[in-house]
Amino acid sequence: MKTSQRCSSRARWQSRYALPFNSQLRTSTDSIRSIDTDESACKAGLGLLRLTMDQEFLKAGNPSKIASAYSSFLSPADIDKIKTEARKHSAAMYNLGITHYRFAINLKSPHWRQKISRLYYASYNASKAIRFDNDGNHSTDVKDHSKIGALPNNFPNKATYENTLSTLRDDRNSCDYDHLAKATDLINTTSDYSRLVTSFLRDAHDYLTLRGVQLDASKN
C-alpha cells in the first residue's frame, strides 16, 4: 500500500472509530461444521447461494472451500456472490472488535480488569476477521482463542503481533479468572495494551481493506 493510500486509510479509520459506535452486530453461537470432502462441499454449495441469513451462511461451511470445490458448476457471478457475502462477515467480525475497543478505551484505571478483557476481545475479533477472510475458516470453539496470533504470513509485523497478542491473552485470562490478580501482576500495562490494540486494529483495517473488505463508513 502506498504511503498516500495508507495515510488516507488511517485518516478514515480515525474519523470513523473515534466516534461512538451504536451499531448492534449479531453473532452466531452455533457450532460451525467443517467441510472435509469435496463432495460435501459441493452439496453445501448448492444451498449456499439461497441462504440470506448470516448464521445460515456460516452453517453451510467454509465459503472458500465451497467456492473452490464447486467452481466447475457455479458461474463466475455465483462465485462472486459467495465471496461478497464472506467479505461482509469479515467486516462484521472486525466491527464487533471495534465495539469492544470503543468500550475499552473509555474505561478508567480502577476498571483495569474490564479494560484488558475488552481490549483482548477487540483484538480477537479482528484476528478472526483476518483469518476468516484469508482462508474461510470460522469457529466459535474456545480453542480458537489460541489462534489469536496465527495471522497470515503477509500480515504486517506478524511476528511481533503473534507474541504480543498471545501475551495479551495470558493477561486477559488473569483479569477474567484470577480473583487474586492485581494490576501490578500484569505482564504489560493497560497503556501498553491500549497502544498495541490500536496499532493492531489499524493494521487489520488496512489489510482487510486492501483485500476488498469494505470497512469505511461511506461504503457500509
C-alpha positions, -999 to 999 in steps of 0.1 A, spaced: 0 0 0 14 34 -10 21 60 17 -6 83 5 -31 54 5 -21 43 39 -24 79 53 -58 82 37 -69 48 51 -56 58 86 -75 90 84 -107 72 76 -100 48 105 -95 76 129 -126 96 118 -148 65 119 -137 48 150 -131 78 172 -168 84 173 -194 65 194 -203 32 178 -240 24 181 -245 -4 156 -257 -37 171 -240 -66 155 -254 -101 156 -230 -130 163 -236 -167 159 -231 -190 188 -238 -221 167 -211 -246 162 -197 -244 127 -191 -277 110 -162 -280 87 -162 -292 51 -139 -322 49 -146 -335 14 -152 -321 -20 -184 -339 -22 -198 -324 10 -185 -290 0 -204 -293 -33 -236 -303 -16 -233 -274 8 -225 -251 -21 -258 -259 -38 -277 -244 -9 -253 -216 0 -265 -191 -26 -301 -194 -13 -291 -186 23 -296 -150 32 -294 -150 70 -259 -145 84 -260 -176 106 -272 -198 78 -243 -187 56 -218 -197 82 -235 -230 88 -231 -240 52 -193 -244 58 -161 -229 47 -171 -205 19 -136 -206 3 -137 -244 1 -172 -244 -12 -164 -218 -39 -133 -238 -49 -150 -272 -49 -180 -261 -69 -162 -238 -93 -168 -261 -123 -206 -258 -118 -211 -223 -105 -209 -193 -127 -183 -166 -120 -212 -144 -108 -223 -170 -83 -187 -174 -71 -186 -136 -66 -218 -137 -46 -201 -162 -22 -170 -141 -19 -190 -109 -14 -211 -124 14 -179 -138 30 -164 -103 30 -195 -90 47 -188 -115 75 -152 -104 77 -163 -68 81 -189 -77 108 -162 -96 128 -139 -66 126 -167 -42 135 -175 -64 165 -139 -59 176 -144 -22 173 -173 -23 197 -151 -39 223 -123 -14 216 -145 16 220 -158 3 253 -123 -5 265 -107 29 257 -133 47 278 -127 27 309 -107 43 338 -78 27 357 -99 13 385 -116 -9 359 -83 -25 347 -97 -60 345 -126 -50 322 -102 -28 301 -78 -57 295 -107 -81 288 -124 -58 262 -90 -49 246 -84 -86 242 -118 -93 226 -112 -63 203 -80 -80 190 -95 -115 190 -124 -105 167 -101 -86 144 -79 -116 142 -109 -138 134 -119 -114 106 -84 -116 91 -81 -153 94 -116 -159 80 -110 -136 51 -77 -153 44 -88 -190 44 -126 -191 52 -122 -209 85 -146 -198 112 -150 -213 147 -168 -204 179 -149 -231 198 -129 -220 228 -98 -235 212 -99 -208 186 -86 -183 211 -52 -200 209 -50 -188 173 -53 -151 180 -18 -146 168 -20 -171 139 -21 -143 113 -13 -148 76 24 -146 66 18 -114 47 2 -95 76 24 -66 87 45 -72 118 32 -107 121 60 -120 144 55 -91 168 17 -94 169 20 -132 173 39 -127 206 22 -96 219 -13 -108 213 -5 -141 230 7 -121 260 -25 -101 260 -44 -133 261 -25 -145 291 -32 -113 309 -68 -114 299 -71 -148 315 -57 -134 347 -81 -105 346 -112 -126 339 -105 -157 361 -79 -150 388 -96 -134 418 -62 -128 434 -46 -109 405 -36 -73 409 -30 -47 382 7 -49 390 7 -86 382 1 -79 345 29 -86 321 22 -53 304 3 -22 315 -31 -12 303 -15 17 285 8 -7 267 -21 -28 256 -41 2 245 -13 12 222 -9 -24 210 -45 -29 202 -49 4 185 -20 -4 162 -33 -39 155 -67 -27 146 -53 -1 123 -31 -26 106 -61 -50 104 -82 -23 88 -55 -16 62 -50 -53 55 -87 -61 51 -94 -30 30 -66 -39 6 -82 -73 2 -115 -58 -8 -134 -59 26 -155 -27 29 -149 -12 63 -152 25 58 -184 42 68 -191 56 33 -191 20 19 -211 2 46 
